[in-house]
Amino acid sequence: MSPRASIESARHPVAGRMRTWVLRAFVRACVWACAVERLWRPLPGHRERRILVLVFGGLGDSLLCDSLFRRLREHWPGARIDVVTAGFDAMWQRLESVDGVYFARLAGQTTLREYAEFIRRIYRARYDLCVEALAMMPLQKTLPLLPGVLLTASQAPIGIARPRRRGRPGGSGGGITHPIRPLAPGRRQAHETSTVLDALGIRYQRKANEPSLIRDPGGDNAAGAIVRGGWAAAHDLVVGVVLETTYELKRWPLDNFLELIRRGVNEGLKFVVLGLDTSHAKALSEVGSADSVLDLSGLTDLDLLMSVIQECDLFVGADSGPVHIAQAYGVPTIALFGPSNDAEFGPVDTRLHTLITPAQALSCRPCVMGPCVMDRSCMYLITVDQVHEALTRLAGTLRERPRRAEPIERERTEPLQVLGEL
């Protein structure tokens, strides 16, 4: 909790508890109203098993839930999987392991009527299993209470979630029947969502081709026009680069990236720079001309960013959402991991992707989000020579064979269903 949030909680402890009590009472009232409605408007029948999964996390964390969805489908063939999440619409559209999505953005003022309709839709969907997969939710508004809201609203006979301070396992519909307690981030040997499968007695496995994304013709055509429609020829090797990460601790120094790009340009490679941060535009212009370095920072939404990544022959970056997207599209990737836990987030297909970590053995890593006990992040211990050697090796391998075919030919047979929104 941030210092400000702590102060606010200390100032208004009674108000916070009152808000929690009121919301829980409101949810129970909504469920009771749904039960009454059911008397004259029966719930729709369905044969397939229905699973509701709560996913609140970063772009890469959400994408890595793909393995969870696929293992659940393997265990229950024909199951329908719906997700409650906060954003990344374009990513969910391209994730074929999900059938529908509820967006709980909670931006601005959400009315009680909107809450009631959201709860009603979940209740009437008749879920058999309600799962809290990722819960990296900010301690603001009603988001921390959302798992309990969904468990109660779904009335699912099986509920898998982290017990809260006041949470109690429940045996009937709408409670936690399978409490989970993930290990601390630095101690995990698999993705956090593996605890969900452990609770069900299902073996977790992240296969070499997971996560996997499907294509979007509209966005892909636009990206092709940008990258291959005049800037890069068919025989050019295009290297995608993301310079930023969500947390400063995981970021590789900008000077290192600039030196890597300078060396690559001298060797005939072309670079596409992606991300949101536009502060490095001048520095990029000094390491290569516009013919060699295409800076798209701040110019792409998520949909176009994903399509541009598909057009790349290689991708380089620290642990971040774009790096996981590149891997999901089968683009050979050089992933730089310092504080990040490579056992949880690192690439599985080590023949296609290259994982680079600090050469020195550090007892403190992975610390994931710190605090760092060194003078500076261990990302500084990853040298330009290490990354350049990997880039040269992969580029040489690609030059020896024709440019890879379109990596993903699959498209959604049916559009992703948006089931509700707050």
C-alpha positions in Angstrom: 0.0 0.0 0.0 1.3 3.5 -0.9 2.0 6.0 1.9 -0.9 8.1 0.8 -3.3 5.1 0.8 -2.1 4.2 4.3 -2.7 7.7 5.5 -6.2 7.7 4.0 -7.0 4.3 5.5 -5.8 5.5 8.9 -7.9 8.6 8.6 -11.0 6.9 7.6 -11.0 3.3 8.9 -14.6 3.4 9.9 -15.6 4.7 6.4 -13.6 2.0 4.7 -15.2 -0.7 6.7 -18.6 0.8 6.2 -18.1 0.9 2.4 -17.0 -2.7 2.4 -20.0 -3.7 4.5 -22.4 -1.8 2.3 -21.0 -3.3 -0.9 -21.2 -6.8 0.4 -24.8 -6.2 1.6 -25.6 -4.8 -1.9 -24.2 -7.8 -3.6 -26.2 -10.2 -1.5 -29.3 -8.2 -2.2 -28.6 -8.4 -5.9 -28.1 -12.1 -5.7 -31.4 -12.4 -3.7 -33.2 -10.4 -6.4 -31.7 -12.6 -9.1 -33.0 -15.7 -7.2 -36.5 -14.1 -7.1 -36.3 -13.3 -10.8 -35.4 -16.9 -11.5 -38.9 -17.9 -10.3 -40.6 -16.5 -13.3 -37.7 -16.3 -15.7 -35.7 -19.6 -15.4 -32.0 -19.5 -16.1 -31.0 -20.6 -19.6 -29.9 -24.2 -19.8 -26.4 -25.2 -21.0 -24.5 -28.5 -21.3 -20.9 -27.4 -21.3 -19.0 -26.6 -18.2 -18.7 -22.9 -17.6 -15.7 -21.3 -16.0 -15.3 -17.7 -14.9 -11.7 -16.5 -14.4 -10.6 -13.2 -12.7 -7.5 -11.8 -14.4 -6.2 -8.5 -13.1 -2.5 -7.9 -14.0 -0.1 -6.5 -16.5 -0.1 -7.2 -20.2 2.5 -10.0 -20.0 1.0 -11.5 -16.8 -2.5 -11.6 -18.5 -1.1 -13.1 -21.7 0.7 -15.9 -19.7 -2.7 -17.0 -18.4 -3.1 -18.7 -21.8 -1.6 -21.9 -20.4 -4.1 -22.0 -17.5 -7.0 -21.7 -20.0 -5.6 -24.4 -22.2 -5.1 -26.9 -19.3 -8.6 -26.3 -18.2 -9.9 -27.0 -21.7 -7.9 -30.1 -21.9 -9.3 -31.3 -18.6 -12.9 -30.3 -19.5 -13.2 -30.6 -23.3 -15.8 -28.2 -24.6 -15.8 -26.0 -21.6 -16.6 -22.3 -22.0 -14.1 -19.9 -20.4 -15.0 -16.3 -19.7 -12.7 -13.7 -18.2 -13.2 -10.7 -15.9 -10.4 -8.1 -16.5 -9.7 -4.4 -16.7 -8.3 -3.9 -20.2 -6.0 -5.0 -23.0 -9.0 -5.5 -25.3 -6.9 -6.2 -28.4 -4.9 -8.9 -26.6 -8.1 -10.7 -25.5 -9.5 -10.5 -29.1 -6.4 -12.5 -30.3 -6.4 -15.1 -27.5 -8.4 -18.0 -28.8 -8.4 -19.9 -25.5 -11.0 -17.4 -24.2 -14.7 -17.3 -25.3 -16.0 -14.1 -23.6 -14.9 -11.2 -21.5 -16.3 -8.9 -18.9 -14.5 -5.6 -18.5 -14.4 -4.2 -15.0 -12.6 -0.9 -15.6 -14.4 1.0 -12.9 -13.4 4.3 -14.4 -15.2 7.3 -13.2 -18.4 6.9 -11.2 -20.0 3.5 -11.5 -23.7 3.6 -10.5 -25.4 1.0 -8.4 -27.6 0.1 -11.4 -24.5 -0.7 -13.4 -23.2 -2.9 -10.6 -26.6 -4.6 -10.3 -26.7 -5.4 -14.0 -23.1 -6.6 -14.0 -23.9 -9.0 -11.1 -27.1 -10.1 -12.8 -25.3 -11.1 -16.0 -22.8 -13.2 -14.1 -25.5 -14.8 -11.9 -27.6 -15.8 -15.0 -24.6 -17.2 -16.8 -24.6 -20.2 -14.3 -20.9 -20.7 -13.9 -19.7 -24.1 -12.5 -16.3 -22.8 -11.5 -15.2 -19.3 -10.4 -11.4 -18.7 -10.3 -9.2 -15.9 -9.1 -6.2 -16.3 -11.4 -4.4 -13.0 -11.1 -5.3 -10.3 -8.6 -2.7 -7.5 -9.0 -5.3 -4.9 -8.2 -4.6 -1.4 -6.9 -5.9 -0.6 -3.4 -8.5 1.9 -4.6 -12.2 2.1 -5.0 -13.9 -1.3 -4.9 -11.3 -3.3 -6.9 -9.8 -5.2 -3.9 -13.4 -6.5 -3.1 -14.0 -7.7 -6.7 -13.0 -11.4 -6.1 -15.5 -11.7 -3.3 -18.2 -9.9 -5.4 -17.6 -12.4 -8.3 -17.7 -15.4 -6.0 -20.9 -14.3 -4.5 -22.5 -13.2 -7.8 -21.6 -16.4 -9.7 -23.0 -18.7 -7.0 -20.5 -21.3 -8.5 -20.3 -24.6 -6.6 -16.5 -24.4 -6.9 -14.7 -21.3 -5.9 -10.9 -20.9 -6.1 -9.4 -17.7 -4.6 -7.0 -16.3 -2.1 -8.5 -16.0 1.3 -8.7 -12.3 2.4 -8.2 -11.1 5.9 -11.8 -11.7 6.7 -12.4 -14.4 4.1 -13.6 -17.8 5.1 -13.9 -21.0 3.0 -17.4 -21.7 2.0 -19.1 -25.0 1.1 -22.2 -23.8 -0.7 -22.4 -21.8 -3.9 -20.7 -18.4 -3.9 -17.8 -19.2 -1.4 -14.2 -20.3 -1.5 -14.1 -24.1 -1.7 -10.5 -24.3 -2.7 -8.3 -21.6 -1.0 -5.0 -20.9 -2.7 -1.8 -19.2 -1.4 0.8 -18.6 -4.1 4.4 -18.5 -3.1 6.3 -15.2 -2.9 7.2 -14.0 -6.5 10.9 -14.8 -6.1 10.3 -18.4 -5.0 7.9 -19.6 -7.7 9.0 -22.3 -10.2 5.9 -21.8 -12.4 3.5 -19.1 -13.3 1.3 -17.8 -10.4 -1.8 -19.3 -12.0 -0.4 -22.8 -11.5 -1.8 -22.7 -8.0 -5.3 -22.8 -9.5 -4.6 -26.1 -11.3 -2.9 -27.5 -8.2 -6.1 -26.9 -6.2 -8.0 -28.9 -8.8 -5.5 -31.7 -9.0 -4.6 -30.8 -12.6 -0.9 -30.8 -13.6 0.3 -27.3 -14.7 2.4 -27.2 -17.9 3.4 -24.3 -20.0 4.2 -25.8 -23.5 6.8 -24.4 -25.8 4.3 -22.7 -28.1 2.5 -21.0 -25.2 1.3 -18.4 -24.9 -0.1 -18.3 -28.5 -2.0 -15.5 -30.3 -4.0 -15.5 -33.5 -3.9 -12.9 -36.2 -6.1 -9.9 -36.9 -6.2 -9.3 -40.7 -7.1 -5.5 -40.4 -4.2 -4.7 -38.0 -1.8 -7.0 -39.7 -2.4 -5.4 -43.1 -1.8 -1.9 -41.6 1.5 -3.1 -39.9 2.6 -4.7 -43.1 2.2 -1.4 -45.0 4.2 0.5 -42.3 7.1 -2.0 -42.0 7.3 -3.8 -45.3 5.5 -1.3 -47.6 8.6 0.7 -48.5 10.7 1.1 -45.3 12.1 -2.5 -45.3 12.5 -4.8 -48.2 11.5 -8.4 -48.2 15.1 -9.5 -47.7 15.8 -7.1 -44.8 16.1 -8.4 -41.3 13.9 -6.3 -39.0 14.6 -6.3 -35.3 11.8 -5.1 -33.0 13.0 -3.4 -29.8 11.1 -2.2 -26.6 13.2 0.1 -24.5 10.9 0.4 -21.5 9.4 -1.8 -18.7 6.6 -1.2 -16.2 9.1 -1.1 -13.4 12.4 0.8 -13.5 14.2 -2.0 -11.7 13.6 -4.3 -14.7 14.8 -1.8 -17.4 18.1 -2.3 -19.3 20.0 1.0 -19.5 19.1 3.2 -22.5 22.8 3.6 -23.4 23.2 -0.1 -23.8 20.2 -0.3 -26.1 21.6 2.6 -28.2 25.0 0.9 -28.5 23.3 -2.4 -29.5 21.3 -0.6 -32.2 24.4 1.3 -33.4 26.2 -2.0 -33.8 23.3 -3.7 -35.5 22.8 -0.8 -38.0 26.5 -1.1 -39.0 25.9 -4.8 -39.7 22.9 -4.0 -42.0 20.0 -4.7 -39.6 16.9 -2.5 -39.4 15.3 -1.7 -36.1 11.7 -0.9 -35.1 11.4 0.8 -31.7 8.0 0.3 -29.9 6.5 1.4 -26.7 4.9 4.4 -25.0 8.0 6.5 -24.0 8.9 9.1 -26.5 11.7 10.7 -24.6 14.5 8.9 -26.4 13.6 10.1 -29.9 16.6 12.4 -30.3 19.0 9.7 -29.0 17.7 7.2 -31.5 18.1 9.6 -34.4 21.8 9.9 -33.5 22.5 6.1 -33.7 20.9 5.5 -37.1 19.2 7.2 -40.0 15.4 7.0 -40.5 16.2 4.3 -43.2 17.6 2.1 -40.5 15.7 3.0 -37.3 11.9 3.3 -37.4 10.8 4.9 -34.1 7.1 4.1 -33.5 7.2 5.0 -29.8 3.9 6.5 -28.8 2.4 6.0 -32.3 0.7 2.6 -31.9 -2.2 1.4 -29.9 -2.0 -2.2 -28.6 -3.6 -3.7 -31.6 -1.2 -2.1 -34.1 1.8 -2.8 -31.7 0.9 -6.5 -31.8 0.7 -6.5 -35.6 4.0 -4.6 -36.0 5.7 -7.2 -33.7 4.4 -9.9 -36.2 6.3 -8.2 -39.0 9.6 -8.4 -37.1 12.2 -11.1 -37.7 13.7 -10.8 -34.3 12.8 -9.0 -31.0 14.8 -7.7 -28.1 13.7 -6.4 -24.8 13.6 -6.8 -21.0 10.8 -8.7 -19.3 7.7 -6.8 -20.6 4.4 -7.3 -22.4 5.8 -6.8 -25.9 8.5 -9.4 -25.3 5.8 -12.0 -24.4 3.7 -10.9 -27.4 6.7 -11.6 -29.7 7.1 -15.0 -28.2 3.4 -15.7 -28.6 3.8 -14.9 -32.3 6.8 -17.2 -32.8 9.2 -14.3 -33.3 12.7 -15.3 -32.1 13.2 -13.2 -29.0 16.2 -12.1 -26.9 14.7 -11.7 -23.4 16.8 -9.8 -20.8 16.0 -10.9 -17.2 17.6 -9.3 -14.1 15.2 -9.0 -11.1 12.5 -11.0 -13.0 11.9 -14.6 -12.2 12.8 -16.5 -15.4 11.4 -19.7 -13.9 8.0 -18.0 -13.9 8.1 -15.6 -16.8 11.0 -16.7 -19.0 10.7 -18.3 -22.4 10.0 -22.1 -22.6 11.2 -22.7 -26.1 14.9 -22.1 -25.6 15.7 -23.3 -29.2 13.7 -20.4 -30.6 14.2 -17.8 -27.9 17.3 -16.6 -26.0 17.2 -15.9 -22.3 20.0 -13.6 -21.0 20.6 -13.1 -17.3 23.5 -11.5 -15.4 26.6 -13.6 -15.7 27.4 -13.4 -12.0 25.6 -15.7 -9.6 23.5 -13.5 -7.4 21.9 -14.9 -4.3 19.4 -12.0 -4.3 17.8 -12.7 -7.6 15.2 -13.1 -8.6 13.8 -10.3 -6.3 11.1 -9.5 -9.0 10.0 -6.1 -7.7 12.8 -5.4 -5.2 13.8 -3.6 -3.1 17.2 -3.9 -4.7 20.0 -4.6 -2.1 22.7 -3.7 -4.6 23.9 -0.2 -5.6 21.9 -0.5 -8.8 19.7 -3.0 -10.6 21.4 -6.2 -11.8 20.2 -5.3 -15.3 23.4 -3.2 -15.4 25.3 -6.5 -15.2 24.0 -7.7 -18.6 26.5 -6.3 -21.1 26.0 -5.1 -24.6 28.5 -7.7 -25.8 26.3 -10.5 -24.4 23.2 -9.2 -26.2 25.0 -8.3 -29.4 26.5 -11.8 -29.6 23.1 -13.4 -29.3 21.7 -10.9 -31.9 24.5 -11.6 -34.3 24.0 -15.4 -33.9 20.2 -15.3 -34.5 20.6 -12.9 -37.4 23.2 -15.2 -39.0 20.8 -18.1 -38.6 17.9 -16.2 -40.3 20.1 -15.0 -43.1 20.9 -18.6 -44.0 17.3 -19.4 -44.7 14.4 -17.6 -46.4 12.4 -15.1 -44.3 10.0 -17.0 -42.1 6.5 -17.4 -43.4 3.5 -15.7 -41.8 3.8 -17.0 -38.2 0.1 -17.2 -37.5 -2.5 -18.2 -40.0 -5.4 -18.8 -37.6 -8.2 -16.4 -37.2 -11.1 -16.4 -34.8 -14.0 -18.4 -36.2 -16.3 -16.4 -33.9 -15.6 -12.9 -32.5 -14.8 -12.6 -28.8 -18.0 -11.9 -26.9 -18.0 -8.8 -24.6 -20.4 -9.9 -22.0 -20.6 -6.9 -19.7 -18.7 -3.7 -18.7 -18.3 -1.6 -15.6 
